[in-house]
């Protein structure tokens, strides 16, 4: 296979060791190193220590990290170690274009379809069914689980935490182990026993049961003594460990319906060799009562490939990069690097600034970009056009399409034991994710139709109830500043009366998260009867959406138990901002700088000079003038 333009960093981070490698071509790993986590204060220090071992000529731009931890959103906090970090902050600190962080067993699962027969050792009977679900589990510092679901020509990996399912004893000996574990843990999961620390716990429990003193032994020591048959308690502990793993594997098989087989990886089992093959693992796997025949037909394999997790993380990174490259303009950073030799010295300074501060460039006006790159504003425009863009606005859109591909669109649950920092990170992250989701669902035709209705309106009436009343009031404030007759109605009794006096060329803007409230549906019906147009900001496929002349979709499900629609209200306010800016640009095109090309390009390319800026600020004291239309989107106070 041809080598990559730049080697990719691949890592497998556990609770004890952090393993690193460079992938110079698909499946070809070199510069493999294993660092003890305890010797590095945090994740950044460990990665930096590995990168310092590499030749200075090697430049890494893309990285995939498999980590023994659930990965939700941007914040990562390891379960079995104290490291925690922000994915985006780490990407920037390490100077990477792409940083993908995934659960280690999700990565291991993605490696399974790429394994050769020589990378596996079958344990027991059973035959895998083609195109069926596959289960993956393994022990190390914890007990990881995952799965693969067939999807067309590929696979979908599951980020599971099945190791934390409750341990269920099968006999008196296992009940004694559970009682011993209860002395330390309120909840005893399979991971508490079927892991490195779990093997040590089993050993201590069995020693107490046998009435002998337990020597302080690590999991490797226990394993070695068991394989040598030099310590009967260690022999019993390892036997119990393999049996409990069989039960955990069977539970995973019946939970997933893993007729495609169960694959076992991790840091312990592959090192047991023939001992594991002859252990009680398979007999306990098949010991499933009424489901014995079901699980007996499912094959089990030990993954013997040393770099399996690297292979899976590499596959996920490759898929991510292919997705980014498949969207128009998402490869803009790579295009800039390739074009550097053809740029003028001044344009090259712009290129270097963009490569170093890509996300800042998305938000900075042209004057700030030019100042940071030490060039003139026309040079910034020439740079954009040298890349085939119409102007700075078009360049920013192409840049954003690539960068947002690395932003996870997820929702992270706020927990009672979260710290203040974690709480803030989750709230902001959830809001940012919701905004990106709404942006991806914007319908240009509907926005144009709504703006056209508002421009032609003699009067605009805004209707909302409850927590969304402030959105209606904010909208009224903005449109009154345009000189457009507007009112905001939040009292259900007055809303019907207000809708009853609407006339042709009036517009009713109805704001509702669910689109199902009877009082607002009555407003829509009354407005339509009076000949007024209805613009709805609401959920898709809702009754209100079907009654409107123009519908702007905001699909976001709030936790109704909190009775506080935090994120939805922000999303509705942003939709109002979209309408506000759109109406402002259509009603008064001479009120903003205008050059040839698109209106957005005109805004970016014709910022007011420093001399004229104070006068502009005096028009709206206290409002930031980051752009000529900033005052239109400052919310009422």
N, C-alpha and C positions, 0 to 999 in steps of 0.2 A: 504494500500500500504506500502511496506517496506520503512524504512527511508533511506535517503541518507547517504553516508559515512561521509560527512560533510554538515552542513546546508548551504544553499545558500542564499546570500543576494539579495533581490529584492527591487527595489526602483521606486517610481513614482515622478518625479521632475517637479513641475510646477513653475509659476512665483511668487507664494506667499508661498506655502508650499512644503516641501520635505518629502514625506512619505516613511518609510522604514519598512521592515519586514524580518524575517528569514523564509525560507521554509525548514522544516526539513524532510518532505516527500511530494510526489506529491500532490499539492493542499492544504497542511496544513501549514498555516501561523501563526507565533507567534512573540512575541517581537515587535508588531506593534507600531510605534512611528511616530508622525508628528512634524517636526521642521520648524520653520519659516525661510525662506530663508534670510530675512533681518538680522537675528541674526548671520549669518555666512558669512565671507568675500568671500568665494569661494566654489566651489563644493567639493574639497578635505576636507575642514574644516567641512562641513556639514556631509559628510560620516564618517569622523573620530569621530565627536561628537556622532554619532549614535553608532559606534562600541565601543566607550568608555562606553556606557550604558550596554553593554552585559557582561555576566559573563566571567571571564578571561579564563575559560576552553574552550570556544567556538572558533573554528578556521574556518574561512571562506576562501574558496579557489576560489569559482566561484560566479560571480555576474552578474545580469542583471539590467540595468537602463533604464526605460522608461522616456523620457524627452520631454517637450513641445517645440520641436524644430526640424527642419529637420536635419537629420544625414547623412552627406556625407563625406566619407573618415574618416580620423583620427581626424580632428579638429572639435570641437563642440563649437559653439557660440550661446547662447540662444537669441531668438528673443525678448522675453518679459522680459528679465532680463539680468544683466550684466555678469553673469558667462560665462566663456569660458575655455576650457581645451583640452588637447590631450588625446585621449583614451588610447594610449599605455603608455604614461608617467604616467597617473593616475593608470593604472594597476600595473605598477612597484612600484609607491609610496605607493599604498595600499597593496602591497605584494600578489596580486591575481594571480592565474594561468590563469583565464579567466575573461575578462570583456567585456560584450556585451552591447552596447548602441544603443537604437532604439527610433524612434519617439513614443510618448505616444499613439497616436491613431493607429499606426501600431500594438502596443501591445494590445490595446483594441480590435482591429479587430480580432486578433488571439485568443482572449478569447471567441468570439461569438459562435463558434462551440462547446465550452465546457460548455456553460451556460445551466442550467436546466430551465424548464418552470417557476419554482418559482422565478427565477432570472430576470424575464421579466414582463412587463406590456404592453399589447397591446393597442394602441390608434387608434380607428376607424376600418374601414373594410379592405378588401384585404386579399389575401392568398398567402403565399410564395411558389414559385416554387422550387422544389428540384433541387439541383446541379446548382443553378443559382447565379449570382453575388450578393454580399451583400454590402450595403453601411453603413458606420459608421460615425457619427459626434457628436459633443457635445461642450458645452460652459463652459469655466472657465475663466482663465486669457486671453485666446484667443478663437478662434473657430477652433477646430481640425476636420480633415476629414481623412477618409481612406476607404479602400474597401478590399473585399476578392474575389478572383477568384478561382472557383473550379478547382482542378488539380488532376486527378486520385482519390486516396483515401484521399487526403489532400487538403490544401488550400494555395494559394499564396497571401500574404498581399501586399497592395499598400502603398507606402509612398507618400501620397498626401498632398497638401497645398491648398485645395479648399476653405479654409476660406478666402483666399486673393483674391478671385474673386470679381469683381466690384459690389457694391451694386446698385440695380436698383429700384427706387421708383415706387409705384403703384398708388398713389393718391396725392392730394395736401398736405396732412399732412406729408407724407413721403418725398415729395419734400422739405418741410420746414426743416425737419430733416437733409436732405442731405445738404441743404444750410448752416445750422448751423455747420455741421461737416466739410464743406469746409473751414470754418474759421480757423480750426486747421490742417487739413490734405489735402495735394494735391490730394492724391488718397484715396477714401473712399471705403474700402472693406466691405464685410459682417462682418468680424471679428471686425471692428471698432464699430459695433452696436450690434452684437449678441455675446456678451461676458460680463464679469463682468464690465470692464471699459465702454463697449458699452451701458449697461443698464444705467449707470450713465450719459453718453452723451445723451441718449434718454430723460432721465428725465429733464436735463437742457434745451434741445431743446424744449420740450413740455411746460416747465414752461415759457420760453421766448415767445412761440407762444400764450400761454394763458394770457400773460401779468402779471404774478405773479412772485414774487421773489423765486428763487431756493435756498432752504436750502442746505448747503453742506452735502450731504448724500452719504454713501457708497452703493455699490450694495446690501449687506445684509440688510441694513436699508431700502432701497427702496422696496425690496422684502417683508420685514416684514410689512411695512405700507400698501402695496398693498393687502397682504393676509388678513390683518385686516380691509381693506377698510376704513382706517382712513385718507387717503390723496388722493384726486381724481387725482392729477398729477401722483402720484406713481402708482395708479391703471391703468391709461392710459399707463404709461411707460411699465409696466409688460405685459399688453395686447399686446402692439406693439412688445415687445421683442419676445413673443411666436409666433406672426404672422410672423415676419421676419424669425424666425427659420424655420417655415413651408415652406417659399419660398426657403431658403437655402437648406433644406432637399430635396425638389422637384427638385431643380437644380442638386443636387448630384445624385438623382435617375435616371433622364433622361440622365445625362452625363455618368454614369457607366452602365446604363441598369440594375439597381439593382432590378431585379424581385424576388430576394431572400429576399428582405425586407430592410428597413432602421432602424438601431439601434441607439438610442440616449443615450449617456453617458455624461461625464463631471461632473463638480462640482455644476452646477446650477439646471438643469432640474430634476434630480432624487429627489431633495429636495422639489420640488413644489407639489408633490403628486397629489391629485385629482384636484387641480386647473388647472394643465397643461392638464389633460384629457378633461376638459370642455372649454379650451381656444380655440382661433382661429387657433391653430397650424394645425390641420388636415384639416380644410376648406381651409386654404391658401396652404397647401400641394397639395390639389386636384385642386386648382384654376390654371390650366395650359392651358387654352384655348383649342386648338385643341387636346391637349394631356391629357385632363381631364380623359378620360376613361382609358388611359394607366397608369397614376399614381394612379387612384382610386383602381386599382387592386393590388397595392403594399402595403403590410402591414407596419406599423410603430410600433416600440417597444421602451419603455424606459427601459434601463438596471438598475435594482435595486440592483444587487449584489455589495456589498461594495468593494470587492477585485478583481473586474473584470480586472483592468489594471495589477495587480499583476499576475493574472492567465495567461494573454497573454504574459507578459514579461518572466514568468517562462517557458511557452511553447516554446518561441523562444530560450531561453538559453538551454533548454533540447535538442532541435533539433540541436543546435550548438555543444553541447557536444557529441551527438550521431554521428554526422558527423565526428568529430575529432577521436572518438573512432573507427569509421569504416574504417579508413585508416591505412595501415600497419605502426606500430611503433608510431602512433600519441599519444598513451597512455603511452609513454615512461616515462613521469614525474610521472604518477601514479604508474607505475611499479617500479620506483626508490623508491618511498615512501614505497611501500609494501615490498621491499627487504632490507630496511635499517637494520632490525634486524638480517639479515643473512650475512651482510657485515663485513669484517675485520675493525678494527679501522681506518686504513689508507684509505681503500676504502670508508668508511663512510664519511671521510673528502672530498673525491672527490664528493660523492653524495650530500653532503650539499652545496658544491660550485656550482654544476650544478643546483640544485633547486633554489638557490638564484640568480644566474647569468646566466640563461639558454641562453639568446641571446648573451651574451658575449662569451660563450663557443663555439657557432657556428663559430665565427671568429678567436678565439685565437688558436695559434699553441700549440702543446702538451707541449712544454716547459713552456709556460705561464700558462696553466691549472695546470700543476704539481706545479709550483711555488706558484700559488694562493691558492692551496689546501694543501700546505706544505707536498707534497709526491714526490716520484720519478716518472719518466716517465713510467717505467714498471708498476707501480701501476695503473696509469691511464688506461693503456691497459688492465690490469687484471679486472679493474672495468667495462670497456666496455664489455669484454667477459663474465663477470658474468651475464650480462643482455641479453646474447644471440647474441651479435653483433660480427662481424668478427674482428673489430678493431675500432679505433677512427673515421675513415672516415665513416664507416657504422653507427656508433652511431650518428654522426652528421647528416647524412641523415635522420635517423629516428626521431631525435629531430626536425629537420627543418620541416619535414612533419607535425608535430603537431603544432609547433609554428606559421607557416605561415597560418594556418587555421584561426587565429585571425586577420590577416592583411587584411583589406578590399581592394579588388581589384576594385577600382572605379576611376572615373575621376572627379575632382572638377574644376569648371570653375573659371578662374582668372577674377576678376572684377576690374573695374577702381578705385573703392573706397577702395580696399584692402590696408591695411598697408604693410610696408616693411616686417614685420614678417609674416603676412598672405600670402603675395606673395611668400616668400621663402618656407613656409610650403606647400603651394599648389603645387609649381613647383617640389619640392623634392618628395612630396607624389605622384603626378601624375607619375613621373619617376619611383619611386619604384614600383608602381602598374603595370606599363607597363612591367617592368623587370620580375615581378612575373608571369604576363600573358604569356610572351614569354617563360619563363622557363617551365611553365606547358604544352606548346605546342611543346617542343623539341622532335625531332624524332631521336632516337639513330641510327637507320639504315642509315638515310641520313647523319648524322654527320660522321659515320664510313666510308661511301662511299666517302664523300668529302675529308676526311683526307687521305684516301688511294690514291685518285687521285692526291692530292698535293704531297704526299710522292714520287710517281712514276714520277712526272713531271720533264722534262728537264728544263722547263722554265715556270714561272707563270706570266700572264699578268692580271692586275686589271683594270677594266673599271667602271667608274661612271661619272655622270655629275652633275653640279650645286653644291648644298650644300653638296652632298655626295662625292664630289671629295676628301675631307679631309680623308674620310674613306679609299678610295683606296690608298692614299698616306701613311696613317698610316700602312696599310697592307704591302705595298712595303717595308717600313722601317723595319718592323719586319722580313720579309722573307729574306731580304738582310743580316740581322744580322746572319741568319742561313747559309749564303753562297749560298743561292738559287738565281739563276738569276731571277730577277723580275723587272717589270716596272709598273708604274701607268699612265693610259691614261684618261684624263678628257676633252680633246678637241674633239668634235664629228668628226671633219674633219680628225684628226690623228687616231681616234679609228678604223675606217674602214681599213685604211692602215695597222695599227698594227695587226688587226685580219687577214689580207690577207697574212701575212708572218708566221703565226703559222703553226706548223706541228704536226704530231702524237707525243704523249707523252707530248705535251704542254697542259697547262690548262688556260682557260680564266675564271676569277672570275668576274662576272658581279653583280654590286651592284645597286639596284634600288628599291625605296620604292613602287612604283606603279606597276612596271613590265610591263608598257605599252608604254614606250618611243620608238619611231620607230628607232632612231639611235642605241639604245642598242639592240633592237631585230635584227637589221641588223648585229651587231657584233656577236650575238649568231649564226645566220645563217651562216655567213662567217667562224666562227671558226669551226662549225660542218662540213662545206664543206671541210675544210683543214685537217680534221681528228683530231682536237684538242677536248679535253673534255671541257664541260661547267659546271661551278659551279655557281649557282645563289643564291644571298641573296636578297629575295624579298617577295612579298605578295603571299599568297596561291591563287590558281586558276587563277593566272595572265598569260598572254601570255608568259612571260619570264619563269615562273615556268614550263610551259609545254614543253619548248625547252631545258631545262637543263638536264644534266646527274645526277646531284645531286642538290637538292633545299633545302636551309635552310630558313624556313618560319619566317618572321617577319610581323605580321599583326598588324599594328597600324595606325589609321586614324588621321592624323594631321589636324589642322585648317588651310586650305590653304590660308585663308584671311590674315594670319600673314606673309606668305611667308618665314617662318623660321621653318624648320623641326627639332625642338629641340630634342624631345624625340626619334624620329625615328633614328636620326643620332647616338645617344648614343646606341640604341639597335643594330644597325649595327656594331658599334665598338665592342660591347661585343661579337657578333657572330664571328668577326675576332679573338678576344681573344681566343674563344673556339677552333677555327681551329689552332691558333698558338700553344697553349699548347698541343693540340692533336698531331700535327706534331712533336713538340719537343720531346715528350715522345716516339713516335714511331721511330723517326730517331736516337735518341741517348739515349737509355735506361740506359746506363752506366753513363750518365751525371747527373743523379739524384739518390739519395739514393734508393737502392732496397733491399727489404727483401722478405720473402715468403709472399704470399697473394696478394691482389690487388695493383695496382700501387698507387691508392689514399691512401691506408692504409700505404704504404711505405713512402709516403710523410709526413704523420702525425706522424708516429712512429719513424722516423729517422731524426729529425731535427739536424742540425749541432750544435756542442757544442759551448759554449761561446768562447772557445779558438780559434776555427777555424772560427768564424763568421767574424772577420775583414778581413781575406783573401778573403772570399766570397764577401764581400762588395767591395773590391778593383777591382773586375772584372767588376763592373758596378757602378761607383761612382755616388752618388746622387739618386740612385734607392733604395726604401725600400725593404728590404729582409725579409718581413713577412713570406714568404715561398720560397722554392728553385726555384719556377717558377715565382716569382713576377716580375722579370726583363723582362719576356716575355710579360707581359700584361701592362707594363708602356707605355703610349701613347707618340708618338713622339712630340717634342716641337718645 
